[in-house]
Amino acid sequence: MALFKKKAAGKPGEWFYCLEHRKVEEGPECPAKDRMGPYSTRSEAEHAMETAAERNVEWENDPRWHDSSARGGDES
């Protein structure tokens, strides 16, 4: 029996999306490396993957994050 139990970070009322189990959890239940969050509502956690996809598209199209030399362009 372990003297100290490893407690997951987080608290009730915080919602997470588990990438390994593909489910929403309150608390959290799974290790930090396998989850996204915290979210303030269950609904936000349920849509975590869609939110991430939207943000990725925004980032890919944001000229502030891509200089022309990285894409083979010429800064003249």
URMO-V867707 format. One record per helix or strand of 2 or more residues. SS is the DSSP state (h for helix, s for strand). FROM is the first residue (numbers start at 1). TO is the last residue. If there is no record, write none. Layout:
ss = [SS	SS]
from = [FROM	FROM]
to = [TO	TO]
This chain:
ss = [s	s	h	s	h	h	h	h]
from = [15	23	32	35	42	48	63	68]
to = [18	26	34	39	46	60	65	71]
